[in-house]
Amino acid sequence: MSSIYDGAVQDLIDELGRLPGVGPKSAQRIAFHLLEATTEEVGALVAALEAVKEKVRFCMLCGNVTEAELCKICSDPRRVDSVLCVVEESRDIVAIERAREYRGRYHVLGGAIDPIGGVGPDKLRIRELYQRLADGKITEVILAMNPNVEGEATATYLSVNLSTMGVVVSRLASGLPVGGDLEYADEITISRALEGRQRVVFQ
């Protein structure tokens, strides 16, 4: 089926449509918004995109996005070093921080185990997680995976392996809806989930 738009307009709509959460109608709406924007406004957007690709990297310790070697959380001396919250993506850190309940450190896996999608444990930052636990300073690991199939598989895999490393393993408690994403949870839900986290006990 051919498009009613020509050349550059359709190319823009197509590229916008590749973004996560942007459907065909949203892509078209954004494209026409950009067409109506001033040259300066579009230039500012382009400059911001280029700056992100040029300056932003991943924290060498936790894997969070940063412009320095260490992110703001890893370089903050006021954070608690004995508790480590493991999340799938950097955006999950933002969700947890909004609750202002957690004061420990983080570790970003860079995704979740998804056999169907070809993502195994070796493609995540799990080895780096084990390395951070080697010196014994971390006494509790909170597994804050998204409450979906992939998140459950990842949490289960980590729970089994972490049980042999001498740390307390806990998971976020009730309040997070099954099938939802952590980044969309509100502050109260995240706070209650942190307060009611449950220790993982092995038989």
Salt bridges, closest charged atoms under 4 A:
GLU15 OE2 - ARG18 NE 3.19
ASP76 OD1 - ARG78 NE 3.04
ASP81 OD1 - ARG105 NE 2.82
GLU97 OE2 - ARG79 NH2 2.94
GLU140 OE2 - ARG197 NE 2.79
GLU152 OE2 - ARG171 NH2 2.88
GLU183 OE2 - ARG91 NE 2.72
GLU187 OE2 - ARG98 NE 3.89
